[in-house]
Amino acid sequence: MPEAGAIFTAVSSNAHQIFTLLQCISFAQNATVQITPDGIRFSVEEGRVVQGLAFLDKALFTTYTFNSPTNHAEDDDTMGDAETDGSNYPYFVVSLSALLDTLKIFGVGESSASSASRAASVQPSTNSASSAFTAPALLLNRSCTFQYFTHGSPLGITLAETGVKTVCELTTYGPDEGELDIPFQRDGIVMKIIMRSAWLSNAITELGATNPRVLKISASAKEKPYFTLSGAGGPFSESTVEFSIDQEGQSGNESDTHRKILTKDGTARSRATRAKLAPTVTETFLVSPPSSMGSRLRQDFGFGYIQKASRAMAAANKVSIRGDRQGVLSLQFMIEFDTAGSVHTNSGSRTPRDAPGSTASFVDFRFVPLLAEDELGGVAVRDEME
């Protein structure tokens, strides 16, 4: 069938970016896909307790063509937001594991040596030739084309590299009825903490050494400790990571902010006000718990579910930790790519706005809080979400 007859066609000159984003949510075998005029939305969930969302923005593709399906009665052009239902757009289930295996046919998953090291590889490379053949520059002649022709048709993926072309068709399935996103109240946020993703990744790794079942989050804007993560319920004693406060404001941490105060006599003095309000490792620290909790926000989550976001923690530059009034936790990761498709992490104060040629994509994880421990030692989750 010609490309003109397809509902959707998109071409990427760097499949490694797509592979990196999809691998972040690869904790389940299947993914629900929605194609919109602004990009492709992938959603993965497990037990209505944890959900991973990855949005492949049209800016990641060199060409992106979307033709509204003709077999739908409604024509709604206002559904471009990745968070919007958009039921008139193509909506299906595909094997995420098969999609990732397809993207790895030409070694896309191994294209970045630095990405592999961030994924907790502890053995340094000793073969210089291996590094030469995995350089991002070698990906420039690769292309990846996605096609979806009509409702119920397979998702076509064509990979081409220096004259070699591979065509794969992934069977699509109708989504289960009643399948909904874990709701997150954007107008009811009670906690918002933005920090380097590496700090969160290191904390979860340290806590994971004690094999806990529960992750306890504690945050307060008024009293110490301001922000702590604790692992509990495992075979070992409870462990806690407390994000430090620099009372003197002299740590030199990049997230410290100093403000100059003009006194009555005209002299200027400076002080580190941030250190008295928030951990120095955070860029944004806003905590306003419901009145029923007092001045401290406390919430528990299944530790194993939090660990499902470990790939995103390792690949991301920053993370936004948000909680709403229902208790739902959202971890939104910002993953920055340079012009060669490599991932930027721990890049200090550099952001997509001041890094020439770089682009940023976002992966969102949502977690339902634990409600109580049952008599058998397991955990129950809140499932009566609105």
Backbone hydrogen bonds, N-H to C=O, Kabsch-Sander energy under -0.5 kcal/mol:
donor,donor_aa,acceptor,acceptor_aa,energy
5,G,2,P,-1.5
6,A,3,E,-1.9
7,I,148,Y,-1.3
8,F,148,Y,-2.1
9,T,65,T,-2.4
10,A,146,F,-2.2
11,V,63,T,-2.4
12,S,144,C,-3.2
17,Q,14,N,-1.0
18,I,14,N,-0.7
19,F,15,A,-2.6
20,T,16,H,-2.5
21,L,17,Q,-2.0
22,L,18,I,-2.4
23,Q,19,F,-2.4
24,C,20,T,-1.0
25,I,22,L,-1.1
26,S,23,Q,-1.4
28,A,25,I,-0.6
31,A,94,V,-2.7
32,T,43,S,-3.0
33,V,31,A,-0.5
33,V,92,F,-3.9
34,Q,41,R,-2.2
35,I,90,P,-1.9
36,T,34,Q,-0.5
36,T,39,G,-2.5
39,G,36,T,-0.9
40,I,56,L,-1.9
41,R,34,Q,-2.9
42,F,40,I,-0.5
42,F,54,A,-3.1
43,S,32,T,-2.2
44,V,52,G,-2.7
46,E,50,V,-2.2
49,V,46,E,-1.9
50,V,46,E,-1.3
51,Q,366,R,-2.1
52,G,44,V,-3.6
53,L,364,D,-3.3
54,A,42,F,-2.6
55,F,362,F,-1.1
56,L,40,I,-3.2
56,L,54,A,-0.6
57,D,55,F,-1.2
58,K,38,D,-2.2
60,L,57,D,-2.3
61,F,58,K,-1.5
62,T,11,V,-2.1
63,T,11,V,-1.4
65,T,9,T,-3.3
67,N,7,I,-3.6
68,S,66,F,-0.6
72,H,69,P,-0.7
77,D,75,D,-0.6
84,T,81,D,-1.7
89,Y,86,G,-2.1
92,F,33,V,-2.3
93,V,173,Y,-3.2
94,V,31,A,-2.5
96,L,29,Q,-1.8
96,L,94,V,-0.7
97,S,29,Q,-1.7
99,L,95,S,-1.8
100,L,96,L,-2.5
101,D,97,S,-2.1
102,T,98,A,-2.0
103,L,99,L,-2.1
104,K,100,L,-1.1
105,I,102,T,-1.7
107,G,104,K,-2.1
108,V,103,L,-0.7
110,E,107,G,-1.3
111,S,108,V,-1.7
113,A,111,S,-0.6
116,A,112,S,-1.5
117,S,113,A,-1.7
118,R,114,S,-1.7
119,A,115,S,-1.1
120,A,117,S,-0.9
121,S,116,A,-0.8
122,V,120,A,-0.6
128,S,126,T,-0.7
131,S,127,N,-1.4
132,A,128,S,-1.8
133,F,129,A,-1.8
134,T,130,S,-0.6
134,T,131,S,-0.8
135,A,132,A,-0.9
138,L,135,A,-1.8
139,L,136,P,-1.9
140,L,137,A,-1.4
142,R,139,L,-1.9
143,S,160,A,-2.1
144,C,12,S,-2.7
145,T,158,T,-2.6
146,F,10,A,-3.0
147,Q,156,G,-2.3
148,Y,8,F,-2.3
149,F,154,P,-0.5
153,S,150,T,-2.3
155,L,170,L,-2.6
156,G,147,Q,-2.9
156,G,154,P,-0.8
157,I,168,C,-3.0
158,T,145,T,-2.5
159,L,157,I,-0.5
159,L,166,T,-2.9
160,A,143,S,-2.3
161,E,164,V,-2.7
162,T,141,N,-0.9
164,V,161,E,-2.4
165,K,163,G,-0.5
166,T,159,L,-3.2
168,C,157,I,-3.0
170,L,155,L,-2.5
171,T,169,E,-0.5
173,Y,93,V,-2.5
179,E,176,D,-1.5
180,L,178,G,-0.6
186,R,184,F,-1.1
188,G,185,Q,-1.4
189,I,186,R,-0.5
190,V,323,G,-2.8
191,M,323,G,-1.4
192,K,286,L,-2.7
193,I,321,I,-2.4
194,I,284,T,-1.8
195,M,319,V,-2.1
196,R,281,V,-0.7
197,S,317,N,-1.2
199,W,196,R,-1.0
200,L,196,R,-1.0
201,S,197,S,-2.7
202,N,198,A,-2.6
203,A,199,W,-2.0
204,I,200,L,-2.5
205,T,201,S,-2.2
206,E,202,N,-2.3
207,L,203,A,-2.5
208,G,204,I,-2.1
209,A,205,T,-0.7
209,A,206,E,-0.9
210,T,207,L,-1.6
211,N,208,G,-1.6
213,R,232,A,-1.8
214,V,232,A,-2.5
215,L,301,F,-3.4
216,K,214,V,-0.6
216,K,230,S,-3.2
217,I,215,L,-0.5
217,I,299,Q,-3.1
218,S,228,T,-2.1
219,A,297,L,-2.2
220,S,226,Y,-2.4
221,A,295,S,-0.5
228,T,218,S,-2.6
229,L,241,V,-2.4
230,S,216,K,-2.2
231,G,239,S,-2.8
232,A,214,V,-2.3
236,F,210,T,-0.7
239,S,231,G,-1.8
241,V,229,L,-3.3
242,E,240,T,-0.5
243,F,227,F,-2.2
243,F,241,V,-0.5
244,S,242,E,-0.5
247,Q,245,I,-1.0
249,G,246,D,-0.7
256,D,253,N,-1.9
259,R,271,R,-2.1
261,I,269,R,-3.8
263,T,261,I,-0.6
263,T,267,T,-2.5
266,G,263,T,-1.7
269,R,261,I,-2.5
271,R,259,R,-1.6
273,T,271,R,-1.2
274,R,257,T,-1.0
276,K,273,T,-1.1
277,L,274,R,-1.8
278,A,274,R,-2.2
280,T,244,S,-1.5
282,T,279,P,-1.6
283,E,194,I,-3.5
284,T,194,I,-1.4
286,L,192,K,-2.5
288,S,190,V,-3.0
293,M,290,P,-2.0
294,G,290,P,-0.6
294,G,291,S,-0.8
296,R,293,M,-0.9
297,L,219,A,-3.2
298,R,296,R,-0.5
299,Q,217,I,-1.9
301,F,215,L,-2.2
303,F,213,R,-2.1
306,I,302,G,-1.8
307,Q,303,F,-2.0
308,K,305,Y,-1.1
309,A,306,I,-1.9
310,S,307,Q,-1.9
313,M,309,A,-2.2
314,A,310,S,-2.1
315,A,311,R,-1.8
316,A,312,A,-2.1
317,N,334,M,-3.2
318,K,334,M,-1.2
319,V,195,M,-2.6
320,S,332,Q,-2.6
321,I,193,I,-3.5
321,I,319,V,-0.6
322,R,320,S,-0.7
322,R,330,S,-2.9
323,G,191,M,-1.9
324,D,328,V,-1.7
325,R,188,G,-1.3
327,G,324,D,-1.5
329,L,367,F,-2.3
330,S,322,R,-3.2
331,L,365,F,-2.6
332,Q,320,S,-2.3
332,Q,330,S,-0.6
333,F,331,L,-0.6
333,F,363,V,-3.4
334,M,318,K,-2.5
335,I,333,F,-0.6
335,I,361,S,-3.2
336,E,334,M,-0.6
336,E,344,H,-0.7
337,F,359,T,-3.4
338,D,342,S,-2.2
341,G,338,D,-1.7
344,H,336,E,-3.1
345,T,343,V,-0.5
350,R,347,S,-1.8
354,D,351,T,-1.2
355,A,351,T,-1.0
358,S,355,A,-1.9
359,T,337,F,-2.5
361,S,335,I,-2.8
363,V,333,F,-2.0
364,D,53,L,-2.8
365,F,331,L,-2.2
366,R,51,Q,-2.5
367,F,329,L,-2.5
368,V,49,V,-2.5
370,L,300,D,-2.8
371,L,380,A,-2.9
372,A,380,A,-0.9
374,D,378,G,-1.1
377,G,374,D,-1.6
380,A,372,A,-2.7
382,R,369,P,-2.0
383,D,381,V,-0.6
